[in-house]
Amino acid sequence: MVLGGSTVEALRIGMLGFGTVGRGVADLLLNHQELLSQRAGMPLRLVRIATRTPERDRGLSLGGVELTGDVNRVVNASDLDVVVELIGGFIPARDLVHRALESGKHVITANKALIAEYGSELFALAQSKGVQLGFEASVAGAVPVVKALRESLAGNRVDLVYGILNGTCNYILTEMREKGLPFAQVLSDAQDKGFAEADPSFDVDGIDAAHKLAILAAIAFGTHLDFARIVKEGIRHVSDTDIAWAKEMGYRIKLLAMARLKEGLLELAVRPVMVPESSMVAAVEGVSNAVFMHGDYAGTTMYHGRGAGERPTASAVVADLMDLARDLRVGSTGRIPALSVPVHHLRTLPIRTASQRQGTFYLRLAVTDRPGVLAEITAILARHAISLDAIHQKGRSRVEAVPLVMVTHETTEERIAMALVEIEQLDSVREPPRSIRIESGLA
Ligand SMILES: NC(=O)c1ccc[n+]([C@@H]2O[C@H](COP(=O)([O-])OP(=O)(O)OC[C@H]3O[C@@H](n4cnc5c(N)ncnc54)[C@H](OP(=O)(O)O)[C@@H]3O)[C@@H](O)[C@H]2O)c1
């Protein structure tokens, strides 16, 4: 077939990695051959897979697909159009993606860590080589958020993107609330069921969600990838007591990733927040992901679904392969800039600092129940110009610490942090105080 000056008879695919996602992609490509070929106008042909242990049986009948332990047979190959990178992490994925792009091959990846931390150099390289670097699968699995933000909302000024981007954390918080169990126990159950990694730190410390947020923010605002400047707070400190208090006050606790552009300042944060029980974001439960985007013409749109797993993630990888095949069919690449604007137009925006980040906060203290304690605490808060909307205290005990919960009026993160440092020094305060931001205005 000759169209737009290009001769492409089939999209010849090489894959790096044959794990959870790799297996799903191979399965989909082999299972839906005819459907994909009809829709793309050419066959999507899986030619070769390179993986660390090619001899291991993956329970798939691969037909004529070549399996190799040598990644060079994919990266250096001259009989491939596109390399699908599904190894994960930085080493050797970063070098392999570099080499594939250098050699003029298109690349598609599900690797959010790689895109979030090294995307700038990779997109610049892809642009200079005139090839595509697809990454839909790197954010929210099957949920087409990259495409929605970059293409469907292309006519909007987007000022807010937020969502639940880590299914493991959302599962843990949902289980804690529904079963009234502490974090450590739910995490250990999640690990037994395969919903959490043996080393859960990427998930529970907010790193994984921050990788995804960095990608969404770059697309939304046409900015450089900015993983380092994202405020990252995970869910390890969220206690069953906080969850119970949230419930009592009409909120749910969610690990929320949020990118907001207001008055020229960017706020980028992944942290546990309280959201109203009646909000749509509160209704996103278990391993689900959801992303909300606000554009000046579109208003708020919401995208919800499976954010991980073999088949949902494969669905997103293959969507990028289909886009590539359709573009090549008409002799076009680089039609849609990876981050909404060409690399040389990407900008860096000033970040909103803790003294500029405003909100209302839930504060939880464990205090000795004696006269004057409340006065000491409220005096410190007043010195930092923090006023209170509500104070709750439950139980009385001369011996054990009792919980004291307060909700503030609008203040800044900096004031809260400084006040809590002073409050922690009081003899009557028995544990480090906790604060959780309340986000009342979300859809
Ligand atoms: N799992 C998900 O639900 C999900 C969702 C969204 C995005 N992602 C992303 O998708 C990527 C892959 O994730 P995954 O869950 O499929 O990982 P995985 O199951 O651990 O698979 C990784 C694969 O890479 C291969 N590999 C590792 N080191 C290698 C090396 N040095 N040379 C060649 N092959 C090597 C492994 O080989 P062997 O199997 O041969 O030992 C394995 O097949 C990651 O970037 C991840 O963040 C995953």
The ligand as a MOL file (V3000), in Angstrom:
LIG
                    3D

  0  0  0     0  0            999 V3000
M  V30 BEGIN CTAB
M  V30 COUNTS 48 52 0 0 0
M  V30 BEGIN ATOM
M  V30 1 N 1.4590 -4.8270 35.9160 0
M  V30 2 C 0.6110 -3.8470 35.6770 0
M  V30 3 O -0.5860 -3.9530 35.9580 0
M  V30 4 C 1.0870 -2.5510 35.0800 0
M  V30 5 C 0.1580 -1.5220 34.8300 0
M  V30 6 C 0.5830 -0.3400 34.2030 0
M  V30 7 C 1.9140 -0.2020 33.8710 0
M  V30 8 N 2.7970 -1.2200 34.1570 0 CHG=1
M  V30 9 C 4.1860 -1.0300 33.7730 0
M  V30 10 O 4.4990 -1.9760 32.7680 0
M  V30 11 C 5.8610 -2.3610 32.8600 0
M  V30 12 C 5.9550 -3.8760 32.9910 0
M  V30 13 O 5.2820 -4.2600 34.1610 0
M  V30 14 P 4.9410 -5.7980 34.4680 0
M  V30 15 O 3.9920 -5.7810 35.5920 0
M  V30 16 O 4.5840 -6.5090 33.2230 0 CHG=-1
M  V30 17 O 6.3580 -6.2910 34.9900 0
M  V30 18 P 6.8530 -7.7990 35.1790 0
M  V30 19 O 5.6890 -8.7190 35.2660 0
M  V30 20 O 7.8360 -7.7790 36.2840 0
M  V30 21 O 7.6000 -8.1010 33.8010 0
M  V30 22 C 8.8490 -7.5710 33.4940 0
M  V30 23 C 9.4260 -8.3770 32.3390 0
M  V30 24 O 10.6590 -7.8020 32.0040 0
M  V30 25 C 11.6140 -8.8540 31.8440 0
M  V30 26 N 12.9420 -8.3550 32.2110 0
M  V30 27 C 13.3620 -7.8860 33.3910 0
M  V30 28 N 14.6570 -7.5120 33.3180 0
M  V30 29 C 15.0450 -7.7650 32.0430 0
M  V30 30 C 16.2430 -7.5830 31.3390 0
M  V30 31 N 17.3350 -7.0880 31.9360 0
M  V30 32 N 16.2880 -7.9630 30.0370 0
M  V30 33 C 15.2070 -8.4800 29.4360 0
M  V30 34 N 14.0330 -8.6720 30.0470 0
M  V30 35 C 13.9540 -8.3030 31.3390 0
M  V30 36 C 11.1590 -9.9440 32.7790 0
M  V30 37 O 11.7220 -11.1140 32.2830 0
M  V30 38 P 11.3900 -12.6730 32.6080 0
M  V30 39 O 9.9200 -12.7700 32.8210 0
M  V30 40 O 11.8240 -13.3330 31.3700 0
M  V30 41 O 12.1880 -13.0170 33.8040 0
M  V30 42 C 9.6500 -9.8320 32.6780 0
M  V30 43 O 9.1590 -10.6050 31.6320 0
M  V30 44 C 6.4240 -1.5880 34.0660 0
M  V30 45 O 7.0160 -0.4080 33.6230 0
M  V30 46 C 5.1830 -1.2710 34.8740 0
M  V30 47 O 5.3230 -0.1080 35.6750 0
M  V30 48 C 2.4100 -2.3810 34.7300 0
M  V30 END ATOM
M  V30 BEGIN BOND
M  V30 1 1 1 2
M  V30 2 2 2 3
M  V30 3 1 2 4
M  V30 4 1 4 5
M  V30 5 2 4 48
M  V30 6 2 5 6
M  V30 7 1 6 7
M  V30 8 2 7 8
M  V30 9 1 8 9
M  V30 10 1 8 48
M  V30 11 1 9 10
M  V30 12 1 9 46
M  V30 13 1 10 11
M  V30 14 1 11 12
M  V30 15 1 11 44
M  V30 16 1 12 13
M  V30 17 1 13 14
M  V30 18 2 14 15
M  V30 19 1 14 16
M  V30 20 1 14 17
M  V30 21 1 17 18
M  V30 22 2 18 19
M  V30 23 1 18 20
M  V30 24 1 18 21
M  V30 25 1 21 22
M  V30 26 1 22 23
M  V30 27 1 23 24
M  V30 28 1 23 42
M  V30 29 1 24 25
M  V30 30 1 25 26
M  V30 31 1 25 36
M  V30 32 1 26 27
M  V30 33 1 26 35
M  V30 34 2 27 28
M  V30 35 1 28 29
M  V30 36 1 29 30
M  V30 37 2 29 35
M  V30 38 1 30 31
M  V30 39 2 30 32
M  V30 40 1 32 33
M  V30 41 2 33 34
M  V30 42 1 34 35
M  V30 43 1 36 37
M  V30 44 1 36 42
M  V30 45 1 37 38
M  V30 46 2 38 39
M  V30 47 1 38 40
M  V30 48 1 38 41
M  V30 49 1 42 43
M  V30 50 1 44 45
M  V30 51 1 44 46
M  V30 52 1 46 47
M  V30 END BOND
M  V30 END CTAB
M  END
